[in-house]
Amino acid sequence: MSLDPYALIAKADKKAAPISGFTSFFSSGSSYRFEEAADLYIQAANAFKIQKDSRSAGQTFEKAANTQLKSESKDDAANTLVEAYKAYRLTDPGDAVRVMEQAINMFTLRGQFRRAANYKMDLGAVYETDLSDYDAAIKAYEDAGEWYSQDQAEALSNKSFLKVAELAAGKADYYKAIQMFELVAKNSLNNSLTRWSLKDYFLKAGLCHLATNDTIGTEKAITQYIEWDASFQSTRECGLLFKLSEDIKAGDTEEFSNTVYEYDQFSKLDKWKTNVLLEIKNNIVNQEDDLL
């Protein structure tokens, strides 16, 4: 038989209530009472979870966290806010990000940046997939990347920055995307495990350059990438970027499409690259219209 969460909350409220006067002389210390109250709130929250009442579970975990703060149990409070996030995550993403932001702030104040970075990644996913708030998602992923970098977690840092780059390009913030792709490429130059991905990072950065309508800047960037990694010059990705730049300068949408098609026959283009290429092609069409 499951516990009654409302009865547990009533007991917790009574424990957490301020005591004054003669009664307080015989009562246990306030810190201990708050700890007991928080434990009861947590039991109630878990009872709500058993009943599949996620919202009530989240609200009750929040009460537990606030009570833990009253007893200066900051680590416990941060962990309990994470539990509130997990409960809210199922039905109330707005409340989920609110409590997680509080928890992350507590972790950073206590120097737990690696843990904060992990949760920032989770937060970015909620902003991106549940709330479609891409600006907030970009900020969350970038914060995570910087904190991972501080902790020497290069692979996780790169993963975070790649999310920033891809989302920024989706918002047509191509210069931000270029900055992030090039940062990840630089981080990968001397790493034998990630060096094989360089040509993909260079290709994505190059496509973003092309999407800005700056063919001169694109070709300078490609030259820079070859200086960073001489092997890039002989890749199909490098050849694609140079050829696309020529097609753009010629204003030839048909040849542009042929170039993309031929590349796709050997190296399948993913959705992200396809979307950027469509944007580049639209730019060529718009330039042709401006000349009419």
C-alpha positions as CSV (number, residue, x, y, z in Angstrom):
1,M,0.0,0.0,0.0
2,S,1.5,3.3,-1.1
3,L,1.9,6.2,1.4
4,D,-0.6,9.1,1.3
5,P,1.4,12.1,0.0
6,Y,-1.0,14.6,1.4
7,A,-0.6,13.2,4.9
8,L,3.1,13.3,4.6
9,I,3.0,16.9,3.4
10,A,0.8,17.8,6.4
11,K,3.4,16.3,8.7
12,A,6.2,18.0,6.9
13,D,4.4,21.4,7.1
14,K,4.0,20.9,10.8
15,K,7.7,20.1,11.3
16,A,8.8,23.1,9.2
17,A,6.4,25.6,10.9
18,P,8.2,28.1,13.2
19,I,8.0,27.4,16.9
20,S,8.1,30.2,19.5
21,G,7.5,30.7,23.2
22,F,7.4,28.0,25.8
23,T,7.0,25.2,23.3
24,S,10.3,26.0,21.6
25,F,12.2,25.4,24.8
26,F,11.4,21.7,24.7
27,S,11.6,21.3,20.9
28,S,14.6,20.0,18.9
29,G,16.8,22.4,17.0
30,S,15.3,24.1,14.0
31,S,18.0,22.6,11.7
32,Y,17.0,19.1,12.7
33,R,13.3,19.9,12.3
34,F,13.9,21.2,8.8
35,E,15.9,18.1,7.9
36,E,13.0,15.9,9.1
37,A,10.5,18.1,7.2
38,A,12.5,17.9,4.0
39,D,12.7,14.1,4.3
40,L,8.9,13.9,4.7
41,Y,8.5,16.2,1.6
42,I,10.7,13.9,-0.4
43,Q,8.7,10.9,0.7
44,A,5.6,12.7,-0.4
45,A,7.1,13.6,-3.8
46,N,8.1,10.0,-4.4
47,A,4.5,9.0,-3.5
48,F,3.2,11.4,-6.1
49,K,5.6,9.8,-8.6
50,I,4.2,6.4,-7.9
51,Q,0.7,7.9,-8.6
52,K,2.1,9.3,-11.9
53,D,1.3,12.8,-10.7
54,S,4.5,14.4,-12.0
55,R,3.5,18.0,-11.4
56,S,2.7,17.5,-7.8
57,A,5.9,15.5,-7.4
58,G,7.9,18.4,-8.8
59,Q,6.2,20.9,-6.6
60,T,6.8,18.8,-3.5
61,F,10.5,18.2,-4.4
62,E,10.8,22.0,-4.6
63,K,9.3,22.4,-1.1
64,A,11.8,19.9,0.1
65,A,14.7,21.8,-1.5
66,N,13.5,25.1,0.0
67,T,13.4,23.4,3.4
68,Q,16.8,22.0,3.0
69,L,18.1,25.5,2.3
70,K,16.7,26.6,5.6
71,S,19.0,24.1,7.3
72,E,22.0,25.2,5.2
73,S,22.0,21.8,3.4
74,K,22.9,23.4,0.1
75,D,24.3,20.2,-1.6
76,D,21.1,18.3,-0.7
77,A,19.0,21.2,-1.9
78,A,20.7,21.2,-5.3
79,N,20.3,17.5,-5.7
80,T,16.6,17.7,-4.7
81,L,16.0,20.4,-7.3
82,V,17.4,18.0,-9.9
83,E,14.8,15.6,-8.8
84,A,12.2,18.3,-9.2
85,Y,13.5,18.9,-12.7
86,K,13.2,15.2,-13.5
87,A,9.6,15.2,-12.4
88,Y,8.6,18.4,-14.2
89,R,10.5,17.3,-17.3
90,L,7.7,14.9,-18.1
91,T,4.9,17.4,-18.3
92,D,6.1,21.0,-17.5
93,P,9.3,21.8,-19.3
94,G,9.0,25.5,-18.3
95,D,9.1,24.6,-14.7
96,A,11.8,22.0,-15.4
97,V,14.2,24.6,-16.7
98,R,13.4,27.0,-13.9
99,V,14.4,24.6,-11.1
100,M,17.3,23.2,-13.1
101,E,18.7,26.7,-13.5
102,Q,18.6,27.1,-9.7
103,A,20.4,23.8,-9.2
104,I,23.1,24.7,-11.7
105,N,23.6,28.0,-10.0
106,M,24.1,26.2,-6.7
107,F,26.6,23.7,-8.3
108,T,28.7,26.5,-9.8
109,L,28.8,28.5,-6.6
110,R,30.2,25.4,-4.9
111,G,32.8,24.9,-7.7
112,Q,31.1,21.8,-9.2
113,F,31.5,22.9,-12.8
114,R,31.7,19.5,-14.4
115,R,28.4,18.5,-12.9
116,A,26.9,21.8,-13.8
117,A,28.1,21.3,-17.4
118,N,26.3,17.9,-17.5
119,Y,23.1,19.5,-16.5
120,K,23.5,22.5,-18.8
121,M,23.6,20.0,-21.6
122,D,20.3,18.5,-20.4
123,L,18.9,22.0,-20.1
124,G,20.0,22.8,-23.6
125,A,18.1,19.8,-24.9
126,V,14.9,20.9,-23.1
127,Y,15.2,24.4,-24.6
128,E,15.8,23.0,-28.0
129,T,13.4,20.2,-28.3
130,D,10.6,21.0,-25.8
131,L,10.5,24.8,-25.8
132,S,11.9,25.6,-29.2
133,D,13.9,28.4,-27.5
134,Y,17.0,28.2,-29.7
135,D,18.7,31.3,-28.2
136,A,18.4,29.8,-24.7
137,A,19.6,26.4,-26.1
138,I,22.6,28.0,-27.7
139,K,23.5,29.8,-24.5
140,A,23.1,26.6,-22.4
141,Y,25.3,24.5,-24.8
142,E,27.9,27.2,-24.9
143,D,28.1,27.5,-21.1
144,A,28.4,23.7,-20.9
145,G,31.2,23.7,-23.5
146,E,33.2,26.4,-21.6
147,W,32.8,24.6,-18.3
148,Y,33.9,21.2,-19.9
149,S,36.9,23.0,-21.4
150,Q,37.9,24.4,-18.0
151,D,37.7,20.8,-16.7
152,Q,40.0,19.5,-19.5
153,A,37.1,17.4,-20.9
154,E,37.8,18.2,-24.5
155,A,35.5,15.6,-26.1
156,L,32.5,16.8,-24.2
157,S,33.5,20.4,-24.8
158,N,33.6,19.8,-28.6
159,K,30.3,18.0,-28.5
160,S,28.7,21.1,-26.8
161,F,30.3,23.6,-29.2
162,L,29.1,21.6,-32.2
163,K,25.6,21.9,-30.9
164,V,26.1,25.6,-30.6
165,A,27.4,25.8,-34.2
166,E,24.6,23.7,-35.7
167,L,21.8,25.6,-33.9
168,A,23.4,29.0,-34.8
169,A,23.5,28.1,-38.4
170,G,19.8,27.0,-38.2
171,K,19.1,30.6,-37.1
172,A,21.2,31.9,-40.0
173,D,23.8,33.2,-37.5
174,Y,26.5,31.9,-39.7
175,Y,29.4,33.8,-38.2
176,K,28.7,32.3,-34.8
177,A,28.5,28.9,-36.4
178,I,31.8,29.5,-38.2
179,Q,33.5,30.5,-34.9
180,M,32.3,27.3,-33.2
181,F,33.2,24.9,-36.0
182,E,36.7,26.4,-36.3
183,L,37.1,26.3,-32.5
184,V,36.3,22.6,-32.5
185,A,38.6,22.0,-35.5
186,K,41.5,23.7,-33.7
187,N,40.8,21.7,-30.6
188,S,41.0,18.5,-32.7
189,L,44.2,19.2,-34.7
190,N,46.5,17.4,-32.3
191,N,44.2,14.7,-31.1
192,S,44.5,11.4,-33.0
193,L,41.0,10.3,-31.9
194,T,39.2,13.4,-33.4
195,R,41.5,14.4,-36.2
196,W,39.6,12.2,-38.7
197,S,36.6,14.6,-38.1
198,L,38.5,17.7,-39.3
199,K,37.3,17.5,-42.9
200,D,33.7,17.5,-41.7
201,Y,34.3,20.5,-39.4
202,F,36.0,22.3,-42.2
203,L,33.2,21.5,-44.6
204,K,30.6,22.7,-42.3
205,A,32.5,25.9,-41.5
206,G,33.1,26.4,-45.3
207,L,29.4,26.0,-46.1
208,C,28.6,28.6,-43.5
209,H,31.1,30.9,-45.1
210,L,29.3,30.4,-48.4
211,A,26.0,31.1,-46.8
212,T,27.2,34.6,-46.0
213,N,27.6,35.3,-49.7
214,D,31.3,36.0,-49.2
215,T,33.2,33.8,-51.7
216,I,36.4,35.6,-51.1
217,G,36.2,35.0,-47.4
218,T,35.3,31.4,-48.1
219,E,38.4,30.8,-50.2
220,K,40.6,32.5,-47.6
221,A,39.1,30.3,-45.0
222,I,39.7,27.1,-47.1
223,T,43.3,28.2,-47.5
224,Q,43.5,28.6,-43.7
225,Y,42.1,25.1,-43.2
226,I,44.8,23.6,-45.5
227,E,47.4,25.4,-43.5
228,W,46.0,23.8,-40.3
229,D,45.8,20.4,-41.9
230,A,47.6,19.9,-45.3
231,S,45.7,16.6,-45.9
232,F,42.5,18.6,-46.3
233,Q,43.5,19.9,-49.7
234,S,43.2,16.4,-51.3
235,T,39.7,15.7,-49.8
236,R,36.4,15.7,-51.6
237,E,35.2,18.1,-49.0
238,C,37.8,20.7,-50.0
239,G,37.1,20.2,-53.7
240,L,33.4,20.6,-53.1
241,L,33.9,24.0,-51.3
242,F,36.1,25.4,-54.1
243,K,33.7,24.2,-56.8
244,L,30.6,25.6,-55.0
245,S,32.4,28.9,-54.6
246,E,33.0,29.0,-58.4
247,D,29.4,28.2,-59.1
248,I,28.2,31.0,-56.8
249,K,30.6,33.5,-58.5
250,A,29.2,32.4,-61.8
251,G,25.6,32.7,-60.6
252,D,25.0,29.2,-62.0
253,T,22.2,27.5,-60.0
254,E,22.1,24.5,-62.4
255,E,25.8,23.8,-62.1
256,F,25.6,24.4,-58.3
257,S,22.9,21.7,-58.1
258,N,25.0,19.4,-60.3
259,T,28.0,19.9,-58.0
260,V,25.9,19.0,-54.9
261,Y,24.4,16.0,-56.6
262,E,27.7,14.6,-57.7
263,Y,29.1,14.9,-54.2
264,D,26.0,13.4,-52.7
265,Q,26.5,10.2,-54.8
266,F,29.7,9.4,-52.9
267,S,29.3,11.1,-49.6
268,K,25.7,11.3,-48.4
269,L,24.7,14.8,-47.3
270,D,22.9,15.0,-43.9
271,K,19.9,17.1,-43.2
272,W,21.9,20.0,-41.7
273,K,24.3,20.3,-44.7
274,T,21.3,20.0,-47.1
275,N,19.5,22.9,-45.4
276,V,22.6,25.1,-45.5
277,L,23.1,24.2,-49.2
278,L,19.5,25.1,-50.0
279,E,20.0,28.5,-48.3
280,I,23.1,29.1,-50.4
281,K,21.2,28.2,-53.6
282,N,18.4,30.5,-52.6
283,N,21.0,33.3,-52.2
284,I,22.1,32.7,-55.8
285,V,18.5,32.8,-57.1
286,N,17.9,36.1,-55.2
287,Q,21.0,37.6,-56.6
288,E,19.8,36.7,-60.1
289,D,16.5,38.3,-59.4
290,D,18.2,41.5,-58.2
291,L,19.9,41.7,-61.6
292,L,16.6,41.6,-63.5
